[in-house]
Structures are given as C-alpha cells and as structure tokens.
Amino acid sequence: MHSTTRSSLWDDDTMGGISDHQHNTVAPTAPPSKRGKARTLTIPRVKQKYRKFYFALFVLIMFSVLAAALLQFWPVQGDRDIPDNIQYTVRNIPHLPNVVVEEDAELAGETNPSCRYQTCFDVYRCPPHADANQISVGISPIRRYLDSNGVIINSPPTREYDEILEAIVESEYFTPDSASACLVVPPIDLLNQNLLRLKETGQVLAQLPRWNSGMNHLLFNMLPGTLPDFNTTIDVATGDAIIAGGGFSSVTYRPEFDVSIPVFNPLLEGATPALKSHDCERPLLLVSGQTNIHREYREQLDDLASDDAAILVLDHCHHDNVNFSRRCSRDHSYQYPDVLKEATFCAVIRGSRLGQTSLHEALLAGCIPVVISDFYVMPFNEVLDWTQASVKVREEQISQLPGILRSISPGRVCDMQAHVKYFYQQYFSSMKAITLTTLKIINDRVFPYSARSLDAWNEPKQLMPMRSPLFLPFITPASKGFTAVVLTYDRIESLFAVLRSIVDTPSLVKIIVVWNNQDKFPPPRDSWPTLSKPLKVIQTSENKLSNRFYPYSEIETECILAIDDDIVMLTTDELQFGYEVWREFPDRIVGYPGRLHVWDETNHMWKYESEWTNDISMVLTGAAFYHKYFSHVYTYLMPTEIKEWVDGHMNCEDIAMNFVVANATAKAPIKVAARKKFKCPHCTNVELLSSDEAHMMERSQCITEFTRVYGYMPLVRAPFRADPVLYKENVLDDLKKFKDVGSL
C-alpha cells in the first residue's frame, strides 16, 4: 500500500501520527541464500521493522469501524444549529447565529389568493412519517435576523408562539430534519401583526432555507390587519404558504388550503372551564361581554336588555378600565368570564377584526356562542359542524335575538351545550390544542383515506354515532330467524301462554327463558308445554332487569326478540311481520308498544308519555326485535351509572336500551302495526302498571337522569309506523300475507 493513496483518504491525525517519510524508508527484505537460514534471520527482523506500522494500521482500522458505526447509528440532525428538542423554543435570541437582511433583499412573494391544496401544496414531499399515515413537520433553523443597520427584525417569540413550537416538537408529527419534512413551520412569531415590520418580515421569510415561494410552509397568525383597514388576513407577503389565521372572511379565506383558527385569549389562563355534563338551565338567556362593540350594535343590545331582564350587556367598568376580570352593567360589577357561565347564550359580535376572543371565552364558559358577524369564517370550519354548537345570526337581525333564541327547544339547547364543551376541551382549550388540531386537519388532507370522519371530529366518543362496524352490517342479515328471550320471575301460567303464542312464528329459531328468581327453581321439565322449537332455561344469580339483555352464548341468531312473560296478545302474523321489518332495518329497535319523550316546561324535566301521539321515540322491549350486538353494548359499554340506576330501581331497562341504540345510530325506532294493548285481554288501561301515576313519574325521572349521564338527549322522534301493504285495503283476506294483524 502506497503512502500517497492513504494520505488522499485520511489526514495525519486519523493515521495515528505516522508520516509518509516513515513509511517510505522501510527497506525490502534481502533474498535468502539458504532456506533454513532465511527463516531464522529474516522473519524476526521484519517483525521488528514493521511493528509500529502494523500497530498504526490496527488503530486506523478500529478508528474507521468506530467512525462508520457513529455515522450509521447517530441520530440525524437536519441542521447543526438546531438545539436539542427540549431547548427548541429558545428566548435567548442574542446567542443565535446572525443573518443580515439587506434593504433590497428579495421579498417572499405576494400572498397568492388563488392557492388551493391541489395547486400550492407539494404532496410528493409527504411520504408517510414514522411508518404511519401522517405528515412530518419540521421547524426551520433558528436565526437572529438583522436589518442593514443591525436592528433585530424578528423579536423573541411570545409565550403563545413558544407553546406552538413546543406542541409541534412534542407531537407525533415532528421531525428534527426540516430539510426532509412534509410541512415546515418558521420559528418566526407572526401571531400579532401589530408587532411586525411587514416588509422586513416578508424578506426574512424569503431567507428561509426551503422557502420556495412558501410552498409546504405553515404560518400562524391570530391578529391580522392594523389601523385603519384591519384586513382579515396578515399583510406580510407570504407567497404560497398555508396561513392558519384567526380572522378570515369568506373573501380572503382559501378553502381547503388555509386553516381558520380561533383567537386565543391568554388572559384566561387559570380560568375554570364549565365541565358539568348537565347544566342546561341557566338564569340568563343572553350575555354580551365584549368591550369593543360598534356603537350601533351596542345601542341595539342595550335596548334589548332594557326590555328583557334575561339579557345582560356588559362593558368596561368606569372605575377600573384596565381590569380584564371585571365587567360592569350600569352600577353592577361582575366577575369575568365567570358571569358567562350564568347564560345559555353568549354574543360574539364582530369588532374591528372579525376574529374575537369572545368566542374562546364563551366556549370556556360552556355558553352557546351567538355569532353576529356576517362574513366570519368559523375556526376549524373544515371539520367542525358549528350548527351543533352555535347560533348564527345576521347583523341586521340583532333586534330579533330574544325571539330567535327562545324558539330553540330545551332539548336542542342541552345538545348544543354538550357540543360546546366538547369542542372547547378537544380543540380550543390551549395553544397546544389549537396547534395539534391545525396539524390534524392538514394531515387529513394529505392522507384522506385514513382521515377522521366528520362524526369523529364533532361527536364526543360516547355520543358518536356508529357507522356500520364489521359485526353489525346495516343491510339485510344473511342468517335468517330470531331467538326469543323471555324474562320471567314466577308467573308460570302467563309464561306458558306466551310460549304457546309465539312458538308457531315461522322465523322463530329458539326460545330462551331467563328465570330471574333465585329463591325458586324453574318448573320441572315435564311440566313445560310441548313446543316445536328448542327451549333453553337459564336461571340467573341475581334478580336484575338487565339480565334480559345479557349476551348469552346460547343466542346464535343476529336477531333477538325481547318479550315479557305477560305479552299474550301478539299474533304469529304480527311477530313474523315485525321480524321482516327488522330485517330491513337491523340497526333499529323494531317493536310494538310505542312511547314518546316530551319536555315538561312546568317541572323543567323530561316526561314519559304513553298516550296516543303523532310521534314515537321509544319502542318498549317488552315486545321488540333488536340486533344482538346491542346486548353487548348494554352489558359492557353502557355507562355504569345507568345500569346501576336500572338495577337499583328495578325499572327503565327498556328506556336504557332505547338510549343505547339511539346513541349508537342517531336513528328512531320503528313501531310495527297499530296494536296498543298487548297484555291482558280483559283489563282496562287503568288497571295496567304503565298507567300508574307513580310509575309514570319514575319513568320520567329515568329519561331525565339518562339524559344527564349522556350529556345530551339521544332519542329521535319518528312520525310513522310500519304496517303490511294490504293492512287496511278492502280486499279478500286470501290476498293478504299477514291476515291476523290487530287494529288495537
């Protein structure tokens, strides 16, 4: 090996200090005259001569192996000036590398109003990150930018922007190699335009290593515009960059490209959000807590407040004009934003800017925002359904507010409040939540096939409607037939009558009797009626109404008929028709006794209604078909609080099952046929349990309590029922498939 070759690859230090001169002075071995003598004299001399050389070579090889290992396995950094992750959002800006931006330096390029995801975003930079369908997000190298006079252009970031960068670094999307990232966020605080030097900031953006007209860059801005125009998007030149902005109008917002974000109020730090699951009834109808309302709007609100004691309009306190935590109305002072928790609705009115912190304040208080800003693009509008959590009122309709708000039903108000609290907790509670929501929206654009559904974005997990899981296809089940599950205690004669009345139903596959009496054994086998279908008797260990919905392994059909041991009036035609209706709607409860929930304005609670009505919202499981999957949901997934209520009160298990199905599907049950009487052929309604006043009151309490636990009212009304096609047609009975369908 020649010394010139080694020195071209390695320097003297990596060679352990051996010089080229030392290598070239090694003398060749003299040829031996005799074989044995040569061995004796030459070999020791060669070893001694090259000992230092071999030692140096060994050191070189080991050093090379170690260097190769370090290069292979050492974590990759995209830029040597990037500090460790924990130190990424530094404030010590004087110690950063300086970059001088000359006065005539290139600008970032005017903001492109026609940008869309398809035209200004390079999706080919976005391979799946970390072996998952998610984007990689990097932060540009941190620099200190100076103008030609040595004055700092980018001031130290605010605490809020620090939190944005920290959220990115701690997220699953972060990569330290910004050069290979799908999306790049500059470490330059653009949140408040009032703090920016507009031209110089645009020049700084153009200096970023991967700027490329702003493509695949994300800029955060909450307060755009300045006096006198207050434009609705930041006035810095941003080229093709995505803007996460807090004040977009429908004119400046670029759909499916920009992201509308809320205007976060840092002064709310430490404020307690409204987290109660059920506080629908609040003393005030509407509160306006903004202090920057246009005079015309304030005068209209003051007029409303003077005529309606349930409306409160607040402003600065004259004696304490700078205290954010106090608001005043005439001579009364209120703690702010706590006073918003006393109102059902909170006004969010446009000020000089479209985006207002009052939206964030209302959400924190669990108060339904009344948005009075005609062209305002709501935060995260791409994924959030604001009709579920706000009321939009045109600016010209302010005088009509009381009537508009009072026309919203109490049930709707409860539902909207539940969504308000969910939105706040998930998407608005902190700068971190706002940042991660923004990244998730962009991630869903890049990987649409793995994107979250709109239901997943908008519904709390326990409220989220189910969307056809594999084990519950919302199409006609392939397997035919149903299993009848009869709950009984010790009414032997009535039980046997029920078994005889249902056994001849063509689609009945099996009968399971749930014996709920632990003090008495079921009748002996030879005393049971002779049946043409298999019969299984299961004795329970505890007397609980929930036992009727347990997912017994003996149930092999998808369809279950839940039936009480006193439902003796249903005919086989009615049962068969009910089953065939269920096969067309297997995601619903299909049955016979229909009931309705209504709001009792006098007592401020939900009322259980069993009289003749034009709607139904429940079908009682004393005689109803349902999918066996819902037995699993009832037993294992339903809130424990509800199951304890049912078993403790020995009532309302049928209402609880209606809540389970409606919550899972957001669909109403289906009542089959016109029959209203099912139990005792010779009894009057006055004699029936369901007509007992105390029983009805307890059922009403059930509905109110279950609504509180769920956080909203899931039951859905239906103004129809299912009857056979020729049910009331004046034709021969021989033409009717279901002849024996009772009218009452």
Secondary structure, DSSP 4 states (H G I P E B T S, - for coil): --HHHHHHHS-TTTTTT--HHHHHTPPPPPPPSSHHHHHHHHHHHHHHHHHHHHHHHHHHHHHHHHHHHHHHHSPP-S-TT---GGGSS---GGGSPEEEE-TTPPP-----TT--HHHH--GGG-PPGGGSS---EEEPPP-EEEETTS-BSSPPPPHHHHHHHHHHHTSTTB-S-GGG-SEEE-S---SBGGG--HHHHHHHHHTSTT-GGGTTBEEEESB---TTT--SS--S--TT-EEEESS-BTTT--TTTSEE-----GGGTTPPP---S-----SEEEEE--S---HHHHHHHHHHHHH-TTEEE-B-BTTBTT-TTEEEETTEEEETTGGGGGEEEEEEE--SSS--HHHHHHHHTTPEEEEE-TTB--TTTTT--GGGT-EE--GGGGGGHHHHHHTS-HHHHHHHHHHHHHHIIIIISSHHHHHHHHHHHHHHHHSGGGPPPHHHHHS-TTTPPP---TTS-SS--SS--EEEEEEESS-HHHHHHHHHHHTT-TTEEEEEEEE--SSSPPPPGGGSPP-SS-EEEEE-SS--GGGGG---TT--SSEEEEEETT-----HHHHHHHHHHHHH-TTS-EES-EEEEEEETTTTEEEEE-S--S-BSEE-TTEEEEETHHHHIIIIIS-HHHHHHHHHHT--HHHHHHHHHHHHH----EEESS----S-TT--GGGSGGG-HHHHHHHHHHHHHHHHHHTS-----BS-EE--TTTT-SS-GGG-S-------
